[in-house]
Each structure stands twice: as structure tokens, then as C-alpha cells.
Amino acid sequence: MSEKLADAPVRTGYLARLLDLISLVADQPGLSLGEVSRRTGLPLSTASRLVGLLSERGFVRRDGGGGVVAGPSLERVGLQALQRITAIGRFDEHVARLASSFGESVSLGLIDFGRIVLVARRESEHALRMVARVGDIIPPHTSAMGKALLAFMPRQRALELLASATPDPAAVLARLETELDRVREQGYARDEGEFAVGLRCVAAPFFRAGGEPAGAISIAGPSARFTEEQAAAAVRPLLAEVGSISRELGHGE
């Protein structure tokens, strides 16, 4: 045990150096090995060893002049990330349309690696609002967005999603059973101050071609301003937008 603990900082430091080197090569391709060593602060022998390791994996290569440049593996990762960002960008028009119609904050989350990740967001223009950021993780059991997704998932996937946020996913799923039945019947979920005190939220899921939920859109605002009547009025446009996204993803009504 003590040997592992003692070795952890060394491994962490080595990984950090490796990532620094990758970032440098991506930002400034064509640097000589000596320049890579100087700019990363690594001894030349260490820089050479790391470049060799990355070359074996295809993350860097030497150009015709001996400079270090991105290799095919790094280029592939970059292209995949770019494609993902481009795909996410197409959701923004749906978010913007709802935000413009209701003047409240609108968020779109995707299920990613067993969590709900906020990938698109338009803040309310009102001074009083709850601020969230793209990249935030949304709790599945205390948010309208999370419950909108849980309601339409197979039980095992719902438990896996809850496991990322609570130590007893089975108990939480059982507690939510009646509410999730209502969400399935209505096609949307509501949150009255669970995610944040004083915040009212409505959310609905959209689906991929296979029929499982891929993500959800929520509209949220302070309950004093985003009244029950306004929340109810937002449901039809919200369902229209998620229905449109579902069709874009290849899922029928």
C-alpha cells in the first residue's frame, strides 16, 4: 500500500508532462526536440523518451525537417472532437428559439458516459436567474431534465444513471416511481424547487433512432416570475422542439 501511495505523485507528474507535450505539439507543430525540451521545461532525455512513446502510439511524428508534429492518432481524436462539437451546435437553434419565446433560461443536456452533461445553454436576460454553464453535470434525480430522461429509460440504464449521483440508486428509483409514471403519461417532467430553491422548471426528452432517450431540454426560471401558468404554456412549444430534434436523430413521433 505504501509503495503505491508513494508512486502516485510520480505517475501523476509523468502524465502531466505527457499531456503538456501533446498540447505543445498541437499548438506549435514543427518544433525541434531541443525546442520541445526547452518550452516544456523537460530534460532533453525525458522529452526524447516521451516523444518516442507518443510516436509509437501514433500521437506524434517527425516531419521532413525533424520537427515534432501531430500524428494520425492525435489528428483522429481532434477530428472526432470537432465532429462532436459541430453535432452539438445544431441543437443551439432549438434552445435559442425557446429562450426567445419565454425569456427564461433554456438548457439542453445529453447523456454522456453515464451522466447528464449540459451541452447548450441560453441564459435569461433577467437579472434574477440561476446561472449554469456548458459542461455542468445535471443530477438525474433532483432535476426536471433528469426525471424526463429516467422516465423513458430501461430500468438498468436508469439505475446506471442514478449510480453516478446517489449511493442507493434502487431506492431513489423506487421513490420516484409514481412521478416517473406521470412523466411518461404527460411526456414531460416538472421540478418545483428540488434542483434549486425557488426555481421552477419543465423539461422533455428527445430520442435517438433506436427509441432510447438521448437528451432533454429544460426551461427554468424563478417561480415568482416563471409562474405555473407560464410553465404550462411552455409545454407545447417545448414538446414541439424535442419532437423536432428526435426526428433529426432518426426517431419517429
N, C-alpha and C positions, 0 to 999 in steps of 0.2 A: 504493500500500500504506500509506504513512504517513498519508494523508488518512483512510483507512478506520479505521486504528487510533486516530487522534485523535478520530474521530467516535463511536467505540463507547461511551465513558462518557456522552456526551451523550444518545445514543439510549437507553441503559440507564436513565439518570436520568429521561428523559421517560416511559418505560414505567412506571417505579416510581411516578411521580406519578399517572399514569392509573389504575393499579391501586389506589393509595391512595384516590383519589377514588371509584372504584367501591365499594370496601369501606365507605367512609363513608356513601355514599348507601344502600347495602343495610342498614347498621346503624341509621342515623338519617335516615329519609326525611323530606322536607319542609323541610330546611334552606334558608335563602335563599342566594343566590350569595355574598353577603358572608360568611355564616357558614361556608360551604364553604371559602372562601378562608382564613378565619381558622384553622379547625380543621385544614386540611391544610398550612398554612404557605405556601401558594402566593400569589403576587401575584394581585390581582383579575383582571388582564388574562389571566394564564395559566389561572386557574380558569375564566374565561368561555370561553376558547378550547377547553379540554378538555371542558367541558360541551357546547359546541356540537358538537364532534366525536362525542362519545358519543350526543348526541341524533340526529345524522344516521344513526347505526347502530342506533338504537332501544334503546340500553342505558340511557339515562335520558330523562326528560321533565319538563316543568314541570307542577305541579298547578295547581288553580284559583287558589291564592294566590301563585303564582310560585315555590313551593319546588321543589327538585330531588328527584325520586323515581325509583324503578326503572322502566325502560321495558319494553316487551314482550319484547325480546331477552334482557334480563337475567332477567326472570321465567321465560322459557322455559328458559334454562340452569339456573336454580335448580330448576325442576320436574324437569328431566331428571336432575339430580344426585340429587334426593330419591328419584325412582323407582328409580334405580340402587342407592342405599343400602338402600331397602326390599327390593329384589330380593335383594341380598346377605344381608340379615338373615334370610331364610328358610332359608339354609344353616346357620345357627348351631345349630339343634336337632340336626342330624346330627353336628356337631363336638362338641357338649356330650355327646351320648349315648356316643360313643366314648371321650371323656375320662373320663367317669364309670365306664365299664366297665373300663378298663385302667389308670387312674391316671397315664397318661403324657401328654405334650404332643401335642395334635392340631391340625393346621393344614389350612386349605383355601385353595388358590390358584386364581386364574383367569388365563387367557391374555388379556392386555390390551395392545393396541398392540405386539405382538411381544415381550412379556416375560411372565414368570410373576409375578403380584403376589399377595402374601399378603393375603387379604380377611377371613378369620375365623380365630380362634386361641383355644385354651384351654390355659393353661399347666398343667403338672403341679404338684400340691401339694407334691411333694418338694422339699427344699431344693436338692438337686443336680439341675440341669436346665439346658438351653440355652434362653436367653430369645430370643424373636423377637417382632416387632411387626407389627401390621397395617400394610400399606404397604411392607413389605420386599420386595425383588426376589429371587426364588429362582433360583439358577443352574441351567440346564437340564441340564448335562452332569455335575454332581457331586452331584446330589440324587436321591433316590428319586422325589420328585414330578416333577422334570423328565424323568427317564427314563420314567416311567409315561406321560407325555404324548407324548414323542418317538416312542415305540414305535408309537403309533396314528395318527401324522400322515402325510400325504403327504410325500414326500421334500422337495419345495420348501419346504413350511411348516416342516418340521423344520430345514432349513438356515437359514431366516429367523430362527427362534427361537434357534438356536445363534449366529447372527451377532451377537446382542445381548450375547453373553458371551465369545466367543472369536474371535481373528483368523483362524482357519482352520477354519470350520465343517465343510467337507467332510472334512477329515482326522479331526476329532473324531467325526463321524457314522460314518465307516468304522471307527474304533477301537471304537465302541460297538455295532457291528452284531450280533455274537454275543449280547451281553447283551440288546439290544432284541428279538431273536428270542425269547429266553427269556421276556421280559416279555409279549410278545404271546401266547405259548403259555399262560402262567400267569394272565394278567390283572392282574398287579400287579408292582411293582418293589421292590427292596431296596437299601439303602445301608448299607455296613459301614465307617463311619469316613471316607468321602470328603467329605461335606459338612462334618463336624467330627470331629476325632479323638475316638474313644471313643463316638461316637453311633451307635446302630443305628436304622434307620428302614424302615418298609414304607409303600408308597403305591399307590393305584389311581386310575385316571381315571374321570371321568364325561363323558357325551356329550350334545351338543345334538341337536335333531331331525334335522339333516342327516347325522349319523353321525360328525362330527369331534369330537375331544375339546375340551371347554370348560374343564376344570379338573381338579383332583385333590385327594384328601385324603391326608394322611400322618399316621402315628403314630410318634413318636420318643421315645427315652429312652436314658440311658447303658447301654452294652452289658452292664455288670456287673449292672444291675438289670432292664433290658428284655432278657431272655435270648432265645436263638434259639427256645426252646420257646414263650415268651410271644409273640414276634413271629409265629411260625407260627400260634398260636391266635388272633391278632388278624386274620388274613387273611379268614376267613369273615365276621365282622361288618363288616369294612371293605368287602368286596365288596357286602354287602347294602346298606350306606349309600350307596355310589356308584351302585348299581343303582337305588335309590330316587330319587336326585337325577336320574339320567338319565331316568327315567320322568316326573318332574316337568317336565323340559325337553322332553318330547315324543319321546324316543328309546326304542325298544323294547329288549328284552334283547340 
